[in-house]
Amino acid sequence: MPDTRDAFVENLKKQIDTWNAELKNAEDRIQSATKDAQVEWEKQITTLRSQIDEAQNKATELSQQSLETWESYRGDMEKYWSALKSSVEHFQKQINK
């Protein structure tokens, strides 16, 4: 992750945009799955969208921190980010089986 606050937040926002596009693509692709799979994957997409929205809120909050205090928020954000990234990757593996 970048070292400056603005670069860090910009990187987060780009990844959020990428994930939103990937989830939109996944929504289109799951239409050919069985009904049970569709229901399960739609639940997962809803959960992931909620987590991504929360990440967006956290990125906005982080961008509003002073340059002196943003480092204290960075560690928590990196942990949250890592967990969200794992969730998105796990979902992608499921629908690509």
KETOR-779240 format. One record per residue: x, y, z of N, C-alpha, C in turn. Coordinates in pm, whole numbers, padded with zeros to 5 digits, always signed. Layout:
% KETOR-779240
XYZXYZXYZ ...
% end
This chain:
% KETOR-779240
+00084-00119+00000+00000+00000+00000+00089+00125+00000 +00042+00229-00067+00118+00354-00073+00140+00416+00064 +00241+00499+00075+00277+00558+00203+00205+00688+00236 +00161+00763+00137+00094+00889+00168-00056+00866+00181 -00119+00949+00261-00262+00935+00285-00341+00941+00155 -00316+01042+00075-00394+01060-00049-00374+00944-00146 -00251+00898-00159-00224+00784-00247-00289+00657-00192 -00285+00641-00062-00347+00525+00003-00497+00524-00024 -00562+00637-00003-00707+00647-00024-00740+00628-00172 -00661+00685-00259-00685+00669-00404-00675+00522-00444 -00579+00453-00388-00563+00310-00415-00687+00233-00367 -00736+00268-00249-00857+00203-00196-00976+00226-00288 -00993+00348-00332-01107+00381-00418-01099+00308-00553 -00981+00297-00608-00965+00223-00734-01002+00077-00716 -00959+00019-00604-00992-00122-00578-01142-00139-00558 -01205-00045-00490-01351-00050-00471-01421-00048-00606 -01378+00039-00695-01437+00046-00829-01419-00087-00902 -01301-00146-00889-01275-00276-00954-01368-00382-00897 -01379-00389-00766-01466-00489-00704-01612-00469-00742 -01658-00346-00747-01796-00321-00788-01821-00370-00931 -01725-00347-01019-01738-00395-01157-01737-00548-01161 -01652-00609-01082-01648-00755-01077-01778-00814-01023 -01837-00750-00924-01964-00799-00871-02076-00782-00972 -02073-00674-01048-02173-00654-01153-02159-00765-01257 -02037-00796-01294-02010-00904-01388-02059-01037-01330 -02035-01060-01204-02079-01184-01139-02231-01194-01140 -02299-01084-01115-02446-01084-01118-02497-01128-01255 -02432-01081-01359-02472-01119-01494-02444-01267-01519 -02330-01315-01470-02291-01454-01496-02373-01556-01418 -02419-01523-01299-02490-01622-01218-02629-01652-01269 -02676-01577-01366-02810-01601-01420-02821-01739-01484 -02710-01796-01525-02711-01927-01588-02693-02040-01487 -02676-02007-01360-02657-02108-01256-02792-02165-01213 -02786-02271-01135-02910-02327-01081-02976-02226-00988 -03105-02243-00966-03177-02149-00879-03117-02145-00739 -03082-02261-00684-03022-02265-00550-02891-02188-00547 -02809-02208-00649-02681-02136-00655-02705-01986-00671 -02803-01950-00752-02834-01808-00771-02872-01742-00639 -02956-01809-00562-03001-01753-00435-02882-01735-00341 -02799-01837-00331-02683-01830-00242-02586-01722-00287 -02556-01716-00415-02461-01617-00465-02517-01475-00454 -02647-01459-00475-02705-01325-00459-02693-01278-00314 -02708-01371-00218-02689-01335-00077-02545-01291-00054 -02451-01365-00112-02310-01330-00095-02277-01196-00160 -02336-01171-00276-02314-01043-00343-02368-00929-00258 -02486-00948-00201-02544-00845-00114-02453-00818+00005 -02400-00923+00065-02309-00908+00179-02182-00836+00136 -02125-00877+00024-02003-00813-00025-02027-00666-00059 -02140-00636-00121-02170-00495-00153-02177-00411-00025 -02237-00468+00078-02245-00398+00205-02105-00373+00262 -02020-00474+00254-01883-00460+00303-01805-00359+00219 -01827-00360+00090-01759-00264+00002-01808-00122+00031 -01938-00107+00055-01990+00025+00092-01926+00074+00221 -01910-00017+00316-01845+00019+00443-01699+00058+00417 -01633-00013+00330-01494+00022+00295-01488+00161+00233 -01587+00192+00149-01592+00325+00087-01607+00432+00196 -01694+00405+00292-01713+00500+00402-01585+00516+00483 -01517+00405+00507-01391+00411+00582-01284+00487+00504 -01281+00469+00373-01184+00541+00290-01212+00691+00295 -01340+00727+00290-01377+00869+00299-01337+00925+00434 -01365+00850+00540-01327+00893+00674-01176+00909+00685 -01104+00815+00629-00959+00820+00633-00907+00943+00558 -00969+00976+00446-00924+01091+00367-00946+01223+00440 -01036+01221+00538-01066+01343+00612-00981+01359+00738 -00900+01260+00767-00813+01268+00884-00696+01361+00853 -00647+01423+00955-00530+01509+00936-00411+01422+00898 -00317+01483+00832-00197+01409+00792-00123+01354+00913 -00137+01418+01027-00069+01374+01147-00135+01250+01209 -00265+01235+01192-00336+01126+01259-00376+01011+01168 -00361+01025+01039-00412+00921+00951-00338+00789+00968 -00212+00793+01009-00135+00669+01028-00200+00578+01132 -00262+00637+01235-00325+00554+01337-00448+00482+01281 -00512+00537+01181-00628+00474+01117-00585+00374+01010 -00468+00393+00958-00420+00311+00847-00412+00163+00881 -00360+00130+00997-00346-00010+01037-00479-00082+01042 -00579-00017+01101-00712-00078+01107-00770-00095+00967 -00749+00003+00883-00801-00004+00747-00733-00115+00669 -00605-00131+00687-00535-00238+00616-00586-00375+00659 -00617-00394+00787-00673-00520+00835-00811-00543+00774 -00895-00440+00777-01029-00451+00720-01018-00483+00571 -00929-00414+00504-00909-00430+00360-00866-00571+00326 -00775-00624+00403-00726-00760+00380-00839-00862+00394 -00923-00845+00495-01036-00937+00516-01136-00926+00402 -01164-00804+00358-01257-00783+00247-01201-00843+00118 -01075-00823+00095-01011-00879-00025-01023-01031-00025 -01001-01093+00089-01015-01239+00100-01157-01283+00071 -01254-01209+00121-01395-01242+00098-01430-01234-00051 -01385-01129-00116-01413-01112-00259-01345-01224-00339 -01222-01254-00307-01150-01359-00378-01215-01495-00357 -01260-01523-00236-01329-01649-00207-01456-01661-00290 -01533-01553-00296-01656-01553-00376-01625-01577-00523 -01523-01510-00574-01487-01527-00715-01449-01672-00746 -01378-01735-00654-01341-01875-00674-01466-01964-00678 -01563-01933-00594-01686-02012-00591-01762-02004-00722 -01776-01886-00776-01857-01873-00897-01780-01914-01022 -01648-01929-01011-01568-01971-01126-01546-02121-01132 -01606-02194-01039-01591-02341-01041-01661-02401-01158 
% end
